[in-house]
Amino acid sequence: MKFITLEEHWESATVNAAAQAYVTKPQLSINPADHSIADYMAKNPRDNSEITSTDDQRLAFMDANQIQMQIMGYGDDTPQNLSPDVAIPLCRQANDELSQAVQAHPDRFGGWAVLPVGDPEAAADELQRAVQVDHLQGAMIHGYYGDKMFDDPRYDPIFARAEALDVPLYFHPAVVPATISQHYYQGNQWDALTAWAFSGAGWGWHEDLGVQMVRLILAGVFDRHPNLHIITGHWGEMVPGFLERLDQVVTPATHLDRSIGETYRDNFYITPSGMFFPTQLQLTMAEMGSDHLMYSVDYPYNHPENIAGFLADAGLSQADQQKIAYDNAIQLLHLSH
């Protein structure tokens, strides 16, 4: 079986170098004497050559795992959160470079645009340019901009343009704000390394983005834009497991056109991001059905085992496997394969 994977990461070395002077990365408030995080990172270094590669190294990984096509989005060093005067030209440059990589291997690569979200009108225009000129498949948006979540009305131009273009937006987790980290994830009974893992990829990133996705529904984004499609990874960032409870308690308190569960099942698509856990697949299948599931590996941050075998081993019908692995992505992203 062939796969199309949708949450795969790429970064431009030239854009990263240009952005370096403007980047302030959020940090946990930790004891400077505690070097556990630095020690952990030193023992588990990231190979930056993988994330900037769009040739032999990436293609070899794909070939070894039956991946026909990767849809690449900017990695953790995304320029989206820089001030608009810097972000607008750098996002444009990144999208042009990504487009060139796609054009070099059009049967193997697609791309998510990166958007200068600090200026929503400029972001909407860049989305349109990236889709119509650079032939990318939509956009990947990370976390927040400043202290505002994307349910804020100022971001509506991005959603309106995505709906008009009929392209999805892929929302990706980001580092949670320090105040949230301090309140929820740091404690006297565990060290900074535990807090870092708990607040990040172990729990906090996912809960945080899941809350933001529910906020989009509560803010009426999908009442205004009923044909807008959102993709999230990591099995839906915790939301699918609580849809019934949200409908039991929260939906009756709203004035939405549809229930939270109906909106979510209509407008959202889910990928695993390389979390190949059978129970998560079963839950998400039960809540969403195979028409709203697709595949992702989270390369190069993740190199999971059994990429090609996970669906085959999960007891799904051949038709459902084909939808999740390939067909749903073809349809939603308007791919020519």
C-alpha positions as CSV (number, residue, x, y, z in Angstrom):
1,M,0.0,0.0,0.0
2,K,1.2,3.5,-0.8
3,F,0.9,6.4,1.7
4,I,0.5,10.1,1.6
5,T,1.7,11.7,4.8
6,L,0.6,15.2,5.8
7,E,2.5,16.4,8.8
8,E,6.1,16.2,7.6
9,H,8.5,19.1,8.3
10,W,10.9,21.1,6.3
11,E,12.8,24.3,7.0
12,S,14.8,26.7,4.8
13,A,18.4,27.2,5.9
14,T,18.5,30.6,4.3
15,V,15.2,31.8,5.9
16,N,16.3,30.4,9.3
17,A,19.6,32.3,9.1
18,A,17.8,35.5,8.1
19,A,15.3,35.1,10.9
20,Q,17.8,34.4,13.6
21,A,18.3,38.0,14.6
22,Y,14.6,38.4,15.3
23,V,13.7,35.2,17.1
24,T,13.0,35.0,20.8
25,K,12.2,31.4,21.7
26,P,9.8,30.8,24.6
27,Q,11.5,29.1,27.5
28,L,10.3,27.3,30.7
29,S,11.1,29.2,33.8
30,I,13.6,26.8,35.4
31,N,16.4,26.8,37.9
32,P,19.5,27.9,36.0
33,A,21.5,25.3,38.0
34,D,19.3,22.5,36.6
35,H,21.0,21.3,33.4
36,S,18.8,18.2,32.9
37,I,17.1,19.6,29.7
38,A,20.4,20.5,28.2
39,D,21.9,17.2,29.1
40,Y,18.9,15.4,27.6
41,M,19.2,17.4,24.4
42,A,22.9,16.7,24.2
43,K,22.2,12.9,24.4
44,N,19.3,13.2,21.8
45,P,20.6,15.6,19.2
46,R,18.5,16.6,16.3
47,D,20.0,16.1,12.8
48,N,19.3,19.4,11.2
49,S,20.4,18.1,7.8
50,E,17.2,16.0,7.7
51,I,14.8,19.0,8.0
52,T,16.4,21.0,5.3
53,S,16.8,18.1,2.9
54,T,14.4,17.6,0.1
55,D,16.5,15.2,-1.9
56,D,18.2,11.8,-1.3
57,Q,18.0,11.6,2.5
58,R,14.2,12.4,2.6
59,L,13.4,10.3,-0.5
60,A,15.3,7.3,0.9
61,F,13.2,7.5,4.1
62,M,10.1,7.7,2.1
63,D,11.0,4.8,-0.2
64,A,11.9,2.6,2.8
65,N,8.4,3.2,4.3
66,Q,6.2,3.0,1.2
67,I,5.5,6.8,1.4
68,Q,4.6,7.9,-2.1
69,M,4.2,11.6,-1.1
70,Q,5.0,13.9,1.8
71,I,3.1,17.2,2.3
72,M,5.8,19.3,4.0
73,G,5.2,22.2,6.4
74,Y,7.6,24.5,8.1
75,G,9.1,23.1,11.3
76,D,9.4,24.5,14.8
77,D,11.5,27.4,13.7
78,T,8.7,28.8,11.6
79,P,8.9,32.5,10.7
80,Q,5.1,32.9,11.1
81,N,5.4,34.6,14.6
82,L,7.9,37.3,13.7
83,S,6.7,40.8,13.4
84,P,4.9,41.3,10.0
85,D,7.6,43.6,8.5
86,V,10.0,40.6,8.8
87,A,7.6,37.7,8.5
88,I,5.9,38.8,5.3
89,P,9.0,38.6,3.1
90,L,10.5,35.6,4.9
91,C,7.3,33.6,4.6
92,R,7.1,34.5,0.9
93,Q,10.7,33.3,0.5
94,A,10.1,30.1,2.4
95,N,7.0,29.3,0.3
96,D,8.9,30.0,-2.9
97,E,11.7,27.7,-1.8
98,L,9.3,25.0,-0.8
99,S,7.6,25.3,-4.2
100,Q,10.9,24.8,-6.0
101,A,11.5,21.6,-4.0
102,V,8.0,20.4,-4.8
103,Q,8.5,21.2,-8.5
104,A,11.7,19.2,-8.5
105,H,9.8,16.1,-7.4
106,P,6.1,16.8,-8.1
107,D,5.1,13.1,-7.7
108,R,6.8,12.9,-4.3
109,F,6.2,16.2,-2.5
110,G,3.5,18.7,-1.7
111,G,3.6,21.7,0.6
112,W,1.9,23.7,3.3
113,A,2.5,27.4,3.1
114,V,3.8,29.3,6.1
115,L,1.8,32.6,6.7
116,P,2.7,35.9,8.3
117,V,-0.2,35.6,10.7
118,G,0.7,38.9,12.6
119,D,-1.0,40.7,9.6
120,P,-4.1,38.6,8.9
121,E,-4.9,40.3,5.6
122,A,-1.3,39.9,4.4
123,A,-1.5,36.2,5.6
124,A,-4.6,35.7,3.6
125,D,-3.0,37.2,0.5
126,E,0.1,35.0,0.9
127,L,-2.1,31.9,1.3
128,Q,-3.7,32.8,-2.0
129,R,-0.4,33.5,-3.7
130,A,1.1,30.3,-2.3
131,V,-1.8,28.2,-3.6
132,Q,-2.3,29.8,-7.0
133,V,1.3,30.7,-7.9
134,D,3.4,28.3,-5.8
135,H,0.8,25.5,-6.1
136,L,1.0,24.5,-2.4
137,Q,-1.9,22.6,-0.8
138,G,-2.9,25.0,2.0
139,A,-1.1,26.3,5.1
140,M,0.3,25.0,8.3
141,I,-0.3,27.3,11.4
142,H,1.6,26.8,14.6
143,G,0.2,27.6,18.1
144,Y,-0.4,31.3,18.7
145,Y,0.6,34.7,17.5
146,G,1.6,36.8,20.5
147,D,-1.0,36.2,23.3
148,K,-4.0,35.6,21.0
149,M,-5.5,32.3,19.9
150,F,-6.8,32.0,16.4
151,D,-10.5,32.3,17.4
152,D,-9.9,36.0,17.8
153,P,-12.0,37.8,15.1
154,R,-8.9,39.5,13.7
155,Y,-7.9,36.2,12.1
156,D,-11.1,35.7,10.2
157,P,-9.6,36.8,6.8
158,I,-7.3,33.7,6.9
159,F,-10.3,31.4,7.4
160,A,-12.4,33.2,4.8
161,R,-9.6,32.9,2.2
162,A,-8.9,29.3,2.9
163,E,-12.6,28.5,2.5
164,A,-12.8,30.5,-0.8
165,L,-9.7,28.7,-2.1
166,D,-11.1,25.3,-0.9
167,V,-7.8,24.4,0.8
168,P,-7.3,23.1,4.4
169,L,-5.4,24.6,7.2
170,Y,-3.2,22.3,9.2
171,F,-2.9,23.4,12.9
172,H,0.2,22.3,14.7
173,P,1.1,22.5,18.4
174,A,3.6,25.0,19.8
175,V,5.3,25.8,23.1
176,V,2.6,26.8,25.6
177,P,2.9,30.2,27.3
178,A,5.1,30.4,30.4
179,T,2.2,31.3,32.7
180,I,0.3,28.2,31.6
181,S,3.4,26.0,32.0
182,Q,4.1,27.3,35.5
183,H,0.5,26.8,36.6
184,Y,-0.1,23.3,35.2
185,Y,3.2,21.6,34.4
186,Q,5.8,22.6,36.9
187,G,5.9,21.1,40.4
188,N,8.0,20.6,43.4
189,Q,7.9,16.9,43.1
190,W,9.6,16.6,39.7
191,D,12.5,18.2,37.9
192,A,12.8,20.6,35.0
193,L,13.2,17.8,32.5
194,T,10.0,16.2,33.6
195,A,8.2,19.6,33.4
196,W,9.6,20.2,29.9
197,A,8.3,16.8,28.7
198,F,5.0,17.1,30.5
199,S,4.3,20.6,29.2
200,G,5.5,19.8,25.7
201,A,5.1,16.7,23.5
202,G,4.1,14.5,26.3
203,W,0.8,16.4,27.1
204,G,0.8,20.2,27.2
205,W,1.2,20.9,23.5
206,H,-1.7,18.6,22.6
207,E,-4.1,19.7,25.3
208,D,-3.4,23.4,24.5
209,L,-4.0,23.0,20.8
210,G,-7.1,20.9,21.4
211,V,-8.6,23.7,23.6
212,Q,-7.9,26.1,20.7
213,M,-9.7,23.9,18.2
214,V,-12.8,23.8,20.5
215,R,-12.5,27.6,20.8
216,L,-12.7,27.9,17.0
217,I,-16.0,26.1,17.1
218,L,-17.4,28.1,20.1
219,A,-16.4,31.3,18.4
220,G,-18.6,30.5,15.4
221,V,-15.8,30.2,12.9
222,F,-17.5,27.2,11.2
223,D,-21.0,28.9,11.3
224,R,-19.4,31.8,9.3
225,H,-17.3,29.4,7.2
226,P,-19.2,26.1,6.9
227,N,-16.9,24.7,4.2
228,L,-13.6,25.5,6.0
229,H,-11.5,22.3,6.6
230,I,-9.0,22.0,9.5
231,I,-6.5,19.2,10.0
232,T,-4.9,18.4,13.3
233,G,-2.4,15.7,14.1
234,H,-1.7,13.5,17.2
235,W,-5.2,11.9,16.8
236,G,-7.0,15.2,17.1
237,E,-5.1,16.8,20.0
238,M,-7.3,15.1,22.6
239,V,-10.6,16.5,21.3
240,P,-12.2,13.3,19.8
241,G,-12.3,11.5,23.2
242,F,-14.4,14.3,24.7
243,L,-16.9,15.1,22.0
244,E,-19.9,13.5,23.8
245,R,-19.1,15.3,27.0
246,L,-18.8,18.6,25.1
247,D,-22.2,18.0,23.5
248,Q,-23.7,17.0,26.8
249,V,-22.5,20.1,28.7
250,V,-21.3,22.8,26.4
251,T,-23.4,22.6,23.3
252,P,-26.7,23.4,25.2
253,A,-25.0,26.6,26.5
254,T,-24.2,27.8,22.9
255,H,-26.1,29.4,20.0
256,L,-24.2,27.5,17.3
257,D,-25.9,26.4,14.1
258,R,-24.7,22.8,14.8
259,S,-23.6,20.9,17.9
260,I,-19.9,20.9,18.7
261,G,-19.7,17.2,17.8
262,E,-21.4,17.8,14.4
263,T,-19.2,20.7,13.6
264,Y,-16.1,18.8,14.5
265,R,-17.0,15.7,12.5
266,D,-18.0,17.8,9.5
267,N,-15.1,20.2,9.4
268,F,-12.1,18.5,11.0
269,Y,-9.7,15.8,9.7
270,I,-7.3,13.9,11.9
271,T,-3.9,12.3,11.4
272,P,-1.7,10.3,13.9
273,S,1.6,12.2,13.6
274,G,3.5,9.0,13.9
275,M,1.7,8.0,17.2
276,F,0.9,4.6,16.0
277,F,-1.2,3.5,19.0
278,P,-4.0,1.0,18.2
279,T,-6.3,2.3,20.9
280,Q,-6.1,5.9,19.6
281,L,-6.9,4.6,16.1
282,Q,-9.9,2.7,17.4
283,L,-11.2,5.8,19.3
284,T,-10.8,8.1,16.4
285,M,-12.4,5.7,14.0
286,A,-15.4,5.4,16.3
287,E,-15.8,9.1,16.6
288,M,-14.8,10.4,13.1
289,G,-15.1,7.4,10.7
290,S,-12.5,6.6,8.0
291,D,-13.6,9.5,5.8
292,H,-12.0,12.0,8.1
293,L,-8.7,10.2,8.9
294,M,-5.5,10.6,7.0
295,Y,-1.8,9.6,7.7
296,S,1.2,11.4,9.0
297,V,4.6,10.5,10.4
298,D,5.9,13.8,11.8
299,Y,9.2,13.4,10.0
300,P,12.0,14.2,10.8
301,Y,11.1,14.8,14.4
302,N,9.7,11.2,14.5
303,H,11.0,8.0,13.0
304,P,8.4,5.5,14.2
305,E,8.6,1.8,13.5
306,N,6.0,0.0,11.5
307,I,5.0,3.0,9.4
308,A,3.8,0.8,6.6
309,G,2.3,-2.0,8.7
310,F,0.3,-0.1,11.3
311,L,-2.9,0.2,9.3
312,A,-2.6,-3.4,8.0
313,D,-2.2,-4.7,11.6
314,A,-5.2,-2.7,13.0
315,G,-8.0,-4.9,11.8
316,L,-9.4,-2.3,9.4
317,S,-11.1,-3.2,6.1
318,Q,-9.0,-2.8,2.9
319,A,-11.3,0.1,1.9
320,D,-10.8,2.0,5.1
321,Q,-7.0,1.4,5.0
322,Q,-7.0,2.9,1.4
323,K,-9.0,5.9,2.5
324,I,-6.7,6.7,5.4
325,A,-3.4,6.0,3.7
326,Y,-4.1,7.7,0.4
327,D,-7.5,8.5,-1.0
328,N,-8.8,11.0,1.6
329,A,-5.6,13.1,1.0
330,I,-6.1,13.0,-2.7
331,Q,-9.6,14.3,-2.4
332,L,-9.2,16.9,0.3
333,L,-6.0,18.3,-1.1
334,H,-7.0,18.1,-4.8
335,L,-3.9,16.1,-5.7
336,S,-3.5,14.7,-9.2
337,H,-2.2,11.2,-8.2
